[in-house]
Amino acid sequence: MHDTSGRRTADATENIQGPEHLRGGEPRGTVLLRGGFVYSPADPFATAMVVDGGSVAWVGSEGAADSFADGVDTVVQLDGALVTPAFTDAHVHTTATGLALTGLDLSDADSLAEALARTAAHAAARPADRVLLGHGWDESRWPEHRPRPAPNSTGRRAAGRST
């Protein structure tokens, strides 16, 4: 979309990371995001932000954003959406993920007895594993109301291996 001045406009339903001025690598131009909530420790009440060439150039209030509106290439109307500048969490803890994938998922175990029986079955299916890992149980849902299995109960079910 373009307004009457020829400046590009967008709304919060558009993929903000995907407009043509951002495609092909480093963002080009200046973008004003306004009408939302901008997470910023520097201004906890910020509702607008200017991004220039891929860097945050300004964060502030909606009223102050008016002074930037004429000098930007694109205005994005956030319609109340949250913006978290510089917050990217696109990582995976690969070791923990791998261990969880190979371990025993007990998230749907309905009792301590079931968790222990599944531990025994898991151990029997992996006789060469020296350590057995289980995850995801929620003992607060169990009828036994015990904080966790007794220290030696899982070891007995795992044929003496570490659990």
C-alpha positions in Angstrom: 0.0 0.0 0.0 1.1 3.6 -0.6 -0.4 6.8 0.8 -1.0 9.9 -1.3 2.6 11.1 -0.8 3.9 7.8 -2.4 5.2 6.6 0.9 4.7 2.9 1.6 2.2 2.1 4.4 1.4 -1.2 6.0 -0.7 -2.6 8.7 0.0 -5.0 11.6 -1.5 -8.0 9.6 1.4 -7.8 7.1 4.6 -9.7 7.8 6.7 -6.8 8.9 9.9 -8.8 8.2 8.7 -9.5 4.6 7.9 -6.3 2.7 9.9 -5.6 -0.4 12.0 -2.9 1.2 13.4 -5.6 3.6 13.9 -8.4 1.1 17.2 -9.4 -0.2 19.4 -9.0 2.9 20.0 -5.8 4.8 16.9 -3.6 5.2 16.9 -0.5 3.1 15.2 2.8 4.0 13.6 4.1 7.1 10.5 2.5 8.7 8.2 4.1 11.3 6.3 1.5 13.4 3.5 3.2 15.3 0.3 2.6 17.2 1.6 -0.4 19.2 3.5 -1.3 22.2 7.3 -1.2 21.9 9.2 -3.1 24.6 12.1 -0.8 25.6 13.8 -0.5 29.0 14.7 3.1 27.9 11.1 4.1 27.5 8.6 1.7 29.1 5.6 3.6 27.7 6.9 3.6 24.1 4.3 3.1 21.3 6.4 3.9 18.3 9.8 3.2 16.8 11.9 4.2 13.9 14.2 1.7 12.2 16.8 3.1 9.8 18.8 0.7 7.6 18.2 -2.2 10.0 19.1 -0.4 13.2 16.7 1.1 15.8 17.1 4.9 15.4 14.4 6.1 17.9 11.9 4.8 20.4 9.2 6.9 21.9 5.6 8.0 22.1 2.9 8.2 19.4 2.8 12.0 19.6 6.5 12.3 19.0 6.2 9.8 16.1 4.3 12.5 14.1 7.6 14.4 13.8 9.1 11.4 11.9 6.2 10.5 9.7 7.1 12.7 6.8 10.7 11.7 6.6 10.4 7.9 6.5 10.0 5.5 3.6 7.4 3.3 5.2 4.9 3.7 8.0 3.6 0.5 9.7 0.4 0.8 11.6 0.8 -1.7 14.5 -2.8 -1.7 15.6 -1.8 -2.5 19.2 0.7 -5.2 18.3 3.8 -5.7 20.4 7.3 -4.9 19.0 10.4 -6.3 20.7 13.4 -4.6 19.1 16.6 -6.5 19.2 15.0 -9.4 21.0 15.7 -12.5 18.9 15.6 -16.0 20.4 16.1 -18.2 17.4 18.3 -20.8 19.0 18.1 -24.3 20.2 19.9 -26.0 23.1 20.9 -28.9 20.9 22.2 -31.1 23.6 19.1 -30.7 25.8 16.9 -31.2 22.7 18.7 -34.3 21.7 18.6 -35.7 25.2 14.9 -35.0 25.4 14.3 -36.7 22.1 16.1 -39.9 23.2 15.0 -39.8 26.8 11.8 -41.0 28.4 8.9 -38.6 28.1 6.8 -38.9 31.2 4.6 -35.8 30.6 1.5 -37.9 30.4 2.2 -40.3 33.3 -0.8 -40.3 35.5 0.8 -41.7 38.7 4.1 -42.6 40.3 3.4 -46.3 39.6 2.9 -45.6 35.9 6.1 -43.5 35.8 8.1 -46.2 37.5 6.7 -48.9 35.2 7.5 -46.8 32.1 11.0 -46.3 33.5 11.5 -50.0 33.8 10.2 -50.6 30.3 12.5 -47.8 28.9 15.5 -49.4 30.8 14.7 -52.8 29.4 14.5 -51.5 25.9 18.0 -49.9 26.2 20.3 -52.4 28.0 23.5 -50.7 26.7 22.6 -47.2 28.0 24.6 -46.4 31.1 22.4 -43.4 32.0 18.7 -43.1 31.5 17.0 -39.7 31.2 13.4 -39.0 31.9 11.6 -35.7 31.6 8.3 -33.9 31.7 6.5 -35.5 34.6 4.2 -33.5 36.9 4.0 -35.2 40.2 1.5 -32.6 41.4 -1.1 -34.4 39.3 -0.3 -37.8 40.7 -2.7 -39.3 43.3 0.3 -40.2 45.5 1.1 -36.5 46.1 4.8 -37.2 46.6 7.3 -34.6 45.5 9.3 -37.2 43.5 10.1 -40.9 43.4 12.2 -42.1 46.3 15.9 -41.9 45.3 16.4 -45.7 45.0 13.0 -46.5 43.3 14.0 -45.3 39.8 17.4 -47.0 40.1 15.8 -50.3 40.9 13.5 -50.0 37.9 16.5 -49.1 35.7 18.5 -52.2 36.7 21.0 -50.1 38.8 21.8 -47.6 36.1 21.9 -43.8 36.8 18.6 -42.1 36.2 
